[in-house]
């Protein structure tokens, strides 16, 4: 039973479910808490839980030597990403926000092509075009007054911050321990968000209701800690390509959850945007038959050298 629960397929499905439901729980939490305070508390507590995991891993963070790496990663992956998406949630339905934020894999592909010299095939170019069409369709709804244009801008900027942070993490992954990087970026980002909230929000505004506590616990311990621990388990197994190929299910699930449980509107603009963004994410993350064959040959070559 334990072997089955820890199998790659189960973990991938669990990760998509954890990320897919997170948006609805964030939306619920914001009914009882100011946005930046919630984002800061969620990020900080989730990060502290990961610090415990990192400490038991036996690795050292090397903070004195690499403090600038942790701070820059925290700026994009935690402070800006969690801050912008949470404030954007005030103005947008959770499903729509997820569609826009998950434009990130496409942006990451472009940035990795520019700064990391990664290949950018015709398939990825078509995926990028589909993604832009999807975002344009959703944005038209905001321009015509059906949705908040400010919320759309915040969501896209959040996705961009996440994309920059992802590419930066790839750039430094050989220099710092990745478990410590994720843990400390959340701790530092959470502290920064709470400090920013001191100037605009009040902790007395939080309504400590049972629903808020449940939503907050999910957002911090599952949406941040457990989902990222699952992600790194898959990364350790070399299953990154499989996860990224299935990540396009997250905005679909988020839209379904928002419509069914939060009674959010499912407009034509959202449907078209969801369709094209999903296709774009899939094309950017998927590989052609020749690309898969070359990747498998590279793995076999590396394995033979290791032997």
Short mmCIF file of the C-alpha atoms (twelve columns), coordinates in Angstrom:
data_MODEL
# 
_entry.id   MODEL 
# 
loop_
_atom_site.group_PDB 
_atom_site.id 
_atom_site.type_symbol 
_atom_site.label_atom_id 
_atom_site.label_alt_id 
_atom_site.label_comp_id 
_atom_site.label_asym_id 
_atom_site.label_seq_id 
_atom_site.Cartn_x 
_atom_site.Cartn_y 
_atom_site.Cartn_z 
_atom_site.pdbx_PDB_model_num 
ATOM 1   C CA . UNK A 1   0.000   0.000  0.000   1 
ATOM 2   C CA . UNK A 2   2.787   2.429  0.939   1 
ATOM 3   C CA . UNK A 3   4.667   1.605  -2.266  1 
ATOM 4   C CA . UNK A 4   1.543   2.379  -4.305  1 
ATOM 5   C CA . UNK A 5   0.938   5.684  -2.483  1 
ATOM 6   C CA . UNK A 6   4.512   6.786  -3.221  1 
ATOM 7   C CA . UNK A 7   4.391   5.744  -6.875  1 
ATOM 8   C CA . UNK A 8   5.108   8.396  -9.487  1 
ATOM 9   C CA . UNK A 9   1.605   8.328  -10.972 1 
ATOM 10  C CA . UNK A 10  -0.084  8.831  -7.602  1 
ATOM 11  C CA . UNK A 11  2.283   11.650 -6.655  1 
ATOM 12  C CA . UNK A 12  1.722   13.474 -9.974  1 
ATOM 13  C CA . UNK A 13  -2.062  13.259 -9.563  1 
ATOM 14  C CA . UNK A 14  -1.770  14.386 -5.929  1 
ATOM 15  C CA . UNK A 15  0.356   17.368 -6.930  1 
ATOM 16  C CA . UNK A 16  -2.121  18.515 -9.582  1 
ATOM 17  C CA . UNK A 17  -4.993  18.144 -7.091  1 
ATOM 18  C CA . UNK A 18  -3.137  20.068 -4.375  1 
ATOM 19  C CA . UNK A 19  -2.313  22.933 -6.726  1 
ATOM 20  C CA . UNK A 20  -5.739  22.861 -8.378  1 
ATOM 21  C CA . UNK A 21  -7.691  23.210 -5.125  1 
ATOM 22  C CA . UNK A 22  -5.305  25.801 -3.649  1 
ATOM 23  C CA . UNK A 23  -6.860  28.679 -5.590  1 
ATOM 24  C CA . UNK A 24  -10.337 28.061 -4.172  1 
ATOM 25  C CA . UNK A 25  -9.011  27.876 -0.599  1 
ATOM 26  C CA . UNK A 26  -7.093  31.141 -1.103  1 
ATOM 27  C CA . UNK A 27  -10.299 32.779 -2.365  1 
ATOM 28  C CA . UNK A 28  -12.194 31.563 0.715   1 
ATOM 29  C CA . UNK A 29  -9.446  32.768 3.080   1 
ATOM 30  C CA . UNK A 30  -9.576  36.271 1.630   1 
ATOM 31  C CA . UNK A 31  -13.154 36.614 2.863   1 
ATOM 32  C CA . UNK A 32  -11.743 36.639 6.396   1 
ATOM 33  C CA . UNK A 33  -8.271  38.188 6.050   1 
ATOM 34  C CA . UNK A 34  -6.537  41.093 4.271   1 
ATOM 35  C CA . UNK A 35  -4.663  39.890 1.196   1 
ATOM 36  C CA . UNK A 36  -1.034  40.710 2.060   1 
ATOM 37  C CA . UNK A 37  -1.329  39.501 5.655   1 
ATOM 38  C CA . UNK A 38  -2.778  36.203 4.468   1 
ATOM 39  C CA . UNK A 39  -0.116  35.833 1.778   1 
ATOM 40  C CA . UNK A 40  2.649   36.580 4.289   1 
ATOM 41  C CA . UNK A 41  1.393   34.233 6.997   1 
ATOM 42  C CA . UNK A 42  0.743   31.433 4.537   1 
ATOM 43  C CA . UNK A 43  4.153   31.761 2.914   1 
ATOM 44  C CA . UNK A 44  6.091   32.121 6.176   1 
ATOM 45  C CA . UNK A 45  4.451   29.193 7.976   1 
ATOM 46  C CA . UNK A 46  4.654   26.970 4.912   1 
ATOM 47  C CA . UNK A 47  8.322   27.901 4.566   1 
ATOM 48  C CA . UNK A 48  9.069   27.157 8.222   1 
ATOM 49  C CA . UNK A 49  7.597   23.674 7.791   1 
ATOM 50  C CA . UNK A 50  9.963   23.144 4.851   1 
ATOM 51  C CA . UNK A 51  12.899  24.402 6.949   1 
ATOM 52  C CA . UNK A 52  12.256  21.487 9.316   1 
ATOM 53  C CA . UNK A 53  12.357  19.076 6.363   1 
ATOM 54  C CA . UNK A 54  15.545  20.679 5.022   1 
ATOM 55  C CA . UNK A 55  17.205  20.525 8.445   1 
ATOM 56  C CA . UNK A 56  16.577  16.768 8.711   1 
ATOM 57  C CA . UNK A 57  17.972  16.234 5.197   1 
ATOM 58  C CA . UNK A 58  21.492  16.763 6.523   1 
ATOM 59  C CA . UNK A 59  22.390  19.413 3.934   1 
ATOM 60  C CA . UNK A 60  23.638  22.859 4.928   1 
ATOM 61  C CA . UNK A 61  22.141  26.061 3.503   1 
ATOM 62  C CA . UNK A 62  25.423  28.003 3.256   1 
ATOM 63  C CA . UNK A 63  23.451  31.177 3.921   1 
ATOM 64  C CA . UNK A 64  26.479  33.334 4.654   1 
ATOM 65  C CA . UNK A 65  27.965  32.557 1.242   1 
ATOM 66  C CA . UNK A 66  24.787  32.465 -0.826  1 
ATOM 67  C CA . UNK A 67  22.487  34.909 1.000   1 
ATOM 68  C CA . UNK A 68  22.035  36.964 -2.200  1 
ATOM 69  C CA . UNK A 69  20.779  33.870 -4.043  1 
ATOM 70  C CA . UNK A 70  18.162  33.219 -1.362  1 
ATOM 71  C CA . UNK A 71  17.059  36.857 -1.325  1 
ATOM 72  C CA . UNK A 72  16.691  37.121 -5.118  1 
ATOM 73  C CA . UNK A 73  14.816  33.829 -5.294  1 
ATOM 74  C CA . UNK A 74  12.551  34.983 -2.456  1 
ATOM 75  C CA . UNK A 75  11.868  38.264 -4.269  1 
ATOM 76  C CA . UNK A 76  10.476  36.604 -7.407  1 
ATOM 77  C CA . UNK A 77  9.217   33.179 -6.250  1 
ATOM 78  C CA . UNK A 78  7.637   34.270 -2.968  1 
ATOM 79  C CA . UNK A 79  7.303   38.021 -2.371  1 
ATOM 80  C CA . UNK A 80  6.149   39.046 -5.861  1 
ATOM 81  C CA . UNK A 81  4.547   35.779 -6.950  1 
ATOM 82  C CA . UNK A 82  2.482   35.117 -3.819  1 
ATOM 83  C CA . UNK A 83  1.857   38.805 -3.189  1 
ATOM 84  C CA . UNK A 84  0.606   39.640 -6.695  1 
ATOM 85  C CA . UNK A 85  -1.496  36.507 -7.077  1 
ATOM 86  C CA . UNK A 86  -3.153  36.973 -3.676  1 
ATOM 87  C CA . UNK A 87  -3.988  40.645 -4.232  1 
ATOM 88  C CA . UNK A 88  -5.180  39.737 -7.732  1 
ATOM 89  C CA . UNK A 89  -7.534  37.185 -6.181  1 
ATOM 90  C CA . UNK A 90  -9.400  40.085 -4.547  1 
ATOM 91  C CA . UNK A 91  -10.393 41.296 -8.012  1 
ATOM 92  C CA . UNK A 92  -10.774 38.041 -9.971  1 
ATOM 93  C CA . UNK A 93  -12.498 34.665 -9.634  1 
ATOM 94  C CA . UNK A 94  -10.096 31.932 -8.529  1 
ATOM 95  C CA . UNK A 95  -10.423 29.949 -11.765 1 
ATOM 96  C CA . UNK A 96  -9.715  32.939 -13.987 1 
ATOM 97  C CA . UNK A 97  -6.690  33.907 -11.892 1 
ATOM 98  C CA . UNK A 98  -5.300  30.380 -12.180 1 
ATOM 99  C CA . UNK A 99  -5.637  30.475 -15.979 1 
ATOM 100 C CA . UNK A 100 -3.648  33.703 -16.157 1 
ATOM 101 C CA . UNK A 101 -0.987  32.746 -13.596 1 
ATOM 102 C CA . UNK A 102 -0.412  29.414 -15.333 1 
ATOM 103 C CA . UNK A 103 0.728   31.334 -18.376 1 
ATOM 104 C CA . UNK A 104 4.003   31.043 -16.420 1 
ATOM 105 C CA . UNK A 105 5.299   27.857 -18.132 1 
ATOM 106 C CA . UNK A 106 5.123   29.644 -21.483 1 
ATOM 107 C CA . UNK A 107 6.926   32.713 -20.129 1 
ATOM 108 C CA . UNK A 108 9.511   30.440 -18.499 1 
ATOM 109 C CA . UNK A 109 10.157  28.805 -21.862 1 
ATOM 110 C CA . UNK A 110 10.813  32.161 -23.495 1 
ATOM 111 C CA . UNK A 111 13.084  33.378 -20.686 1 
ATOM 112 C CA . UNK A 112 15.000  30.079 -20.612 1 
ATOM 113 C CA . UNK A 113 15.529  30.399 -24.365 1 
ATOM 114 C CA . UNK A 114 16.871  33.955 -23.971 1 
ATOM 115 C CA . UNK A 115 18.980  33.599 -20.825 1 
ATOM 116 C CA . UNK A 116 19.783  29.866 -20.550 1 
ATOM 117 C CA . UNK A 117 20.170  29.141 -24.283 1 
ATOM 118 C CA . UNK A 118 17.550  26.382 -24.142 1 
ATOM 119 C CA . UNK A 119 16.062  25.241 -27.442 1 
ATOM 120 C CA . UNK A 120 12.864  26.859 -28.662 1 
ATOM 121 C CA . UNK A 121 11.238  24.593 -31.246 1 
ATOM 122 C CA . UNK A 122 8.382   25.276 -33.657 1 
ATOM 123 C CA . UNK A 123 6.106   23.416 -31.243 1 
ATOM 124 C CA . UNK A 124 7.022   25.872 -28.483 1 
ATOM 125 C CA . UNK A 125 6.516   28.872 -30.767 1 
ATOM 126 C CA . UNK A 126 3.017   27.645 -31.623 1 
ATOM 127 C CA . UNK A 127 2.375   27.068 -27.920 1 
ATOM 128 C CA . UNK A 128 3.506   30.613 -27.155 1 
ATOM 129 C CA . UNK A 129 1.136   31.972 -29.820 1 
ATOM 130 C CA . UNK A 130 -1.773  29.965 -28.385 1 
ATOM 131 C CA . UNK A 131 -0.943  31.232 -24.911 1 
ATOM 132 C CA . UNK A 132 -0.995  34.859 -26.040 1 
ATOM 133 C CA . UNK A 133 -4.333  34.296 -27.769 1 
ATOM 134 C CA . UNK A 134 -5.734  32.855 -24.552 1 
ATOM 135 C CA . UNK A 135 -4.522  35.743 -22.421 1 
ATOM 136 C CA . UNK A 136 -5.842  38.205 -25.022 1 
ATOM 137 C CA . UNK A 137 -9.277  36.553 -24.911 1 
ATOM 138 C CA . UNK A 138 -9.418  36.815 -21.124 1 
ATOM 139 C CA . UNK A 139 -8.127  40.401 -21.254 1 
ATOM 140 C CA . UNK A 140 -10.873 41.414 -23.682 1 
ATOM 141 C CA . UNK A 141 -13.361 40.468 -21.005 1 
ATOM 142 C CA . UNK A 142 -11.600 42.847 -18.623 1 
ATOM 143 C CA . UNK A 143 -11.485 45.687 -21.139 1 
ATOM 144 C CA . UNK A 144 -15.216 45.343 -21.820 1 
ATOM 145 C CA . UNK A 145 -15.945 45.473 -18.097 1 
ATOM 146 C CA . UNK A 146 -16.836 41.813 -17.540 1 
ATOM 147 C CA . UNK A 147 -13.836 41.316 -15.245 1 
ATOM 148 C CA . UNK A 148 -11.330 43.533 -13.444 1 
ATOM 149 C CA . UNK A 149 -8.550  44.728 -15.727 1 
ATOM 150 C CA . UNK A 150 -6.415  45.481 -12.661 1 
ATOM 151 C CA . UNK A 151 -6.856  41.884 -11.503 1 
ATOM 152 C CA . UNK A 152 -5.803  40.605 -14.932 1 
ATOM 153 C CA . UNK A 153 -2.637  42.743 -14.863 1 
ATOM 154 C CA . UNK A 154 -1.781  41.576 -11.334 1 
ATOM 155 C CA . UNK A 155 -2.272  37.923 -12.301 1 
ATOM 156 C CA . UNK A 156 -0.098  38.183 -15.419 1 
ATOM 157 C CA . UNK A 157 2.608   40.044 -13.474 1 
ATOM 158 C CA . UNK A 158 2.457   37.282 -10.842 1 
ATOM 159 C CA . UNK A 159 2.988   34.681 -13.550 1 
ATOM 160 C CA . UNK A 160 5.886   36.708 -14.943 1 
ATOM 161 C CA . UNK A 161 7.511   36.944 -11.497 1 
ATOM 162 C CA . UNK A 162 7.143   33.163 -11.108 1 
ATOM 163 C CA . UNK A 163 8.685   32.632 -14.558 1 
ATOM 164 C CA . UNK A 164 11.693  34.834 -13.719 1 
ATOM 165 C CA . UNK A 165 12.091  33.031 -10.399 1 
ATOM 166 C CA . UNK A 166 11.920  29.626 -12.097 1 
ATOM 167 C CA . UNK A 167 14.620  30.515 -14.621 1 
ATOM 168 C CA . UNK A 168 16.772  31.996 -11.859 1 
ATOM 169 C CA . UNK A 169 16.366  28.801 -9.813  1 
ATOM 170 C CA . UNK A 170 17.539  26.767 -12.811 1 
ATOM 171 C CA . UNK A 171 20.535  29.087 -13.139 1 
ATOM 172 C CA . UNK A 172 21.670  28.593 -9.510  1 
ATOM 173 C CA . UNK A 173 20.564  24.992 -8.916  1 
ATOM 174 C CA . UNK A 174 24.124  23.673 -8.938  1 
ATOM 175 C CA . UNK A 175 25.333  26.218 -6.397  1 
ATOM 176 C CA . UNK A 176 22.860  25.849 -3.519  1 
ATOM 177 C CA . UNK A 177 20.826  23.009 -2.058  1 
ATOM 178 C CA . UNK A 178 17.400  23.215 -3.702  1 
ATOM 179 C CA . UNK A 179 15.461  22.086 -0.621  1 
ATOM 180 C CA . UNK A 180 17.022  24.888 1.409   1 
ATOM 181 C CA . UNK A 181 16.475  27.316 -1.469  1 
ATOM 182 C CA . UNK A 182 12.731  26.641 -1.579  1 
ATOM 183 C CA . UNK A 183 12.376  26.680 2.216   1 
ATOM 184 C CA . UNK A 184 14.312  29.890 2.827   1 
ATOM 185 C CA . UNK A 185 12.816  31.733 -0.150  1 
ATOM 186 C CA . UNK A 186 9.377   31.202 1.408   1 
ATOM 187 C CA . UNK A 187 10.542  32.272 4.871   1 
ATOM 188 C CA . UNK A 188 12.237  35.423 3.557   1 
ATOM 189 C CA . UNK A 189 9.364   36.192 1.180   1 
ATOM 190 C CA . UNK A 190 6.797   35.669 3.940   1 
ATOM 191 C CA . UNK A 191 8.615   38.068 6.247   1 
ATOM 192 C CA . UNK A 192 8.781   40.632 3.433   1 
ATOM 193 C CA . UNK A 193 5.061   40.319 2.732   1 
ATOM 194 C CA . UNK A 194 4.161   40.729 6.404   1 
ATOM 195 C CA . UNK A 195 6.429   43.771 6.664   1 
ATOM 196 C CA . UNK A 196 4.707   45.326 3.616   1 
ATOM 197 C CA . UNK A 197 1.288   44.570 5.102   1 
ATOM 198 C CA . UNK A 198 2.131   46.617 8.196   1 
ATOM 199 C CA . UNK A 199 1.763   49.836 6.159   1 
ATOM 200 C CA . UNK A 200 -1.593  49.088 4.533   1 
ATOM 201 C CA . UNK A 201 -3.429  46.407 6.533   1 
ATOM 202 C CA . UNK A 202 -4.303  45.487 10.112  1 
ATOM 203 C CA . UNK A 203 -3.956  42.100 11.786  1 
ATOM 204 C CA . UNK A 204 -7.087  42.942 13.757  1 
ATOM 205 C CA . UNK A 205 -9.053  42.625 10.542  1 
ATOM 206 C CA . UNK A 206 -8.568  38.849 10.496  1 
ATOM 207 C CA . UNK A 207 -11.710 36.876 11.406  1 
ATOM 208 C CA . UNK A 208 -10.476 33.673 13.066  1 
ATOM 209 C CA . UNK A 209 -13.452 31.565 12.032  1 
ATOM 210 C CA . UNK A 210 -13.302 27.764 11.627  1 
ATOM 211 C CA . UNK A 211 -13.609 28.169 7.840   1 
ATOM 212 C CA . UNK A 212 -10.658 30.567 7.762   1 
ATOM 213 C CA . UNK A 213 -8.523  28.239 9.871   1 
ATOM 214 C CA . UNK A 214 -9.311  25.288 7.590   1 
ATOM 215 C CA . UNK A 215 -8.605  27.307 4.434   1 
ATOM 216 C CA . UNK A 216 -5.435  28.791 5.905   1 
ATOM 217 C CA . UNK A 217 -4.151  25.389 7.038   1 
ATOM 218 C CA . UNK A 218 -4.701  23.983 3.547   1 
ATOM 219 C CA . UNK A 219 -3.045  26.987 1.871   1 
ATOM 220 C CA . UNK A 220 0.026   26.890 4.117   1 
ATOM 221 C CA . UNK A 221 0.681   23.221 4.790   1 
ATOM 222 C CA . UNK A 222 -0.709  21.624 1.629   1 
ATOM 223 C CA . UNK A 223 -0.615  24.474 -0.911  1 
ATOM 224 C CA . UNK A 224 2.952   25.394 0.068   1 
ATOM 225 C CA . UNK A 225 4.707   22.745 2.191   1 
ATOM 226 C CA . UNK A 226 3.301   19.370 1.094   1 
ATOM 227 C CA . UNK A 227 2.947   20.256 -2.579  1 
ATOM 228 C CA . UNK A 228 6.557   21.438 -2.765  1 
ATOM 229 C CA . UNK A 229 7.805   18.363 -0.900  1 
ATOM 230 C CA . UNK A 230 5.912   16.247 -3.445  1 
ATOM 231 C CA . UNK A 231 7.428   18.284 -6.266  1 
ATOM 232 C CA . UNK A 232 10.972  17.698 -5.005  1 
ATOM 233 C CA . UNK A 233 10.303  13.973 -4.538  1 
ATOM 234 C CA . UNK A 234 9.416   13.822 -8.229  1 
ATOM 235 C CA . UNK A 235 12.405  15.998 -9.165  1 
ATOM 236 C CA . UNK A 236 14.700  13.636 -7.241  1 
ATOM 237 C CA . UNK A 237 13.301  10.752 -9.297  1 
ATOM 238 C CA . UNK A 238 13.919  12.632 -12.514 1 
ATOM 239 C CA . UNK A 239 10.203  13.050 -13.239 1 
ATOM 240 C CA . UNK A 240 10.217  16.796 -13.995 1 
ATOM 241 C CA . UNK A 241 9.144   16.339 -17.614 1 
ATOM 242 C CA . UNK A 242 6.167   14.225 -16.587 1 
ATOM 243 C CA . UNK A 243 5.021   16.789 -14.015 1 
ATOM 244 C CA . UNK A 244 5.353   19.732 -16.390 1 
ATOM 245 C CA . UNK A 245 3.482   17.862 -19.128 1 
ATOM 246 C CA . UNK A 246 0.524   17.377 -16.777 1 
ATOM 247 C CA . UNK A 247 0.636   20.807 -15.119 1 
ATOM 248 C CA . UNK A 248 -1.865  22.115 -17.675 1 
ATOM 249 C CA . UNK A 249 -4.568  20.239 -15.744 1 
ATOM 250 C CA . UNK A 250 -4.176  22.673 -12.816 1 
ATOM 251 C CA . UNK A 251 -5.988  25.700 -14.352 1 
ATOM 252 C CA . UNK A 252 -8.693  23.371 -15.717 1 
ATOM 253 C CA . UNK A 253 -9.288  21.901 -12.269 1 
ATOM 254 C CA . UNK A 254 -9.186  25.368 -10.688 1 
ATOM 255 C CA . UNK A 255 -11.904 26.621 -13.037 1 
ATOM 256 C CA . UNK A 256 -14.092 23.578 -12.327 1 
ATOM 257 C CA . UNK A 257 -13.654 23.946 -8.553  1 
ATOM 258 C CA . UNK A 258 -14.437 27.678 -8.720  1 
ATOM 259 C CA . UNK A 259 -17.589 27.149 -10.778 1 
ATOM 260 C CA . UNK A 260 -18.914 24.182 -8.748  1 
ATOM 261 C CA . UNK A 261 -18.015 25.173 -5.197  1 
ATOM 262 C CA . UNK A 262 -17.656 28.970 -5.309  1 
ATOM 263 C CA . UNK A 263 -20.396 29.588 -7.924  1 
ATOM 264 C CA . UNK A 264 -18.047 31.616 -10.117 1 
ATOM 265 C CA . UNK A 265 -19.206 32.645 -13.599 1 
ATOM 266 C CA . UNK A 266 -18.003 30.612 -16.565 1 
ATOM 267 C CA . UNK A 267 -17.983 33.111 -19.431 1 
ATOM 268 C CA . UNK A 268 -17.197 32.636 -23.110 1 
ATOM 269 C CA . UNK A 269 -14.026 34.716 -22.690 1 
ATOM 270 C CA . UNK A 270 -12.883 32.444 -19.856 1 
ATOM 271 C CA . UNK A 271 -13.630 29.322 -21.902 1 
ATOM 272 C CA . UNK A 272 -11.648 30.556 -24.918 1 
ATOM 273 C CA . UNK A 273 -8.802  31.776 -22.709 1 
ATOM 274 C CA . UNK A 274 -8.692  28.496 -20.784 1 
ATOM 275 C CA . UNK A 275 -8.663  26.477 -24.007 1 
ATOM 276 C CA . UNK A 276 -5.815  28.383 -25.660 1 
ATOM 277 C CA . UNK A 277 -3.682  28.824 -22.527 1 
ATOM 278 C CA . UNK A 278 -4.013  25.101 -21.789 1 
ATOM 279 C CA . UNK A 279 -3.000  24.187 -25.345 1 
ATOM 280 C CA . UNK A 280 -0.115  26.629 -25.144 1 
ATOM 281 C CA . UNK A 281 1.155   25.209 -21.848 1 
ATOM 282 C CA . UNK A 282 0.903   21.677 -23.218 1 
ATOM 283 C CA . UNK A 283 2.810   22.472 -26.414 1 
ATOM 284 C CA . UNK A 284 5.560   24.384 -24.604 1 
ATOM 285 C CA . UNK A 285 6.094   21.576 -22.089 1 
ATOM 286 C CA . UNK A 286 5.640   18.566 -24.382 1 
ATOM 287 C CA . UNK A 287 8.306   17.034 -26.566 1 
ATOM 288 C CA . UNK A 288 8.171   15.711 -30.095 1 
ATOM 289 C CA . UNK A 289 9.074   12.091 -30.816 1 
ATOM 290 C CA . UNK A 290 12.561  13.095 -32.026 1 
ATOM 291 C CA . UNK A 291 13.134  15.275 -28.940 1 
ATOM 292 C CA . UNK A 292 12.136  12.409 -26.644 1 
ATOM 293 C CA . UNK A 293 14.450  10.048 -28.535 1 
ATOM 294 C CA . UNK A 294 17.381  12.485 -28.191 1 
ATOM 295 C CA . UNK A 295 16.660  12.923 -24.476 1 
ATOM 296 C CA . UNK A 296 16.566  9.142  -23.940 1 
ATOM 297 C CA . UNK A 297 19.863  8.747  -25.822 1 
ATOM 298 C CA . UNK A 298 21.429  11.470 -23.645 1 
ATOM 299 C CA . UNK A 299 20.265  9.673  -20.494 1 
ATOM 300 C CA . UNK A 300 21.705  6.359  -21.730 1 
ATOM 301 C CA . UNK A 301 24.991  8.073  -22.620 1 
ATOM 302 C CA . UNK A 302 25.255  9.706  -19.186 1 
ATOM 303 C CA . UNK A 303 24.424  6.389  -17.530 1 
ATOM 304 C CA . UNK A 304 27.163  4.610  -19.446 1 
ATOM 305 C CA . UNK A 305 29.706  7.252  -18.399 1 
ATOM 306 C CA . UNK A 306 28.581  6.934  -14.768 1 
ATOM 307 C CA . UNK A 307 29.131  3.181  -14.909 1 
# 
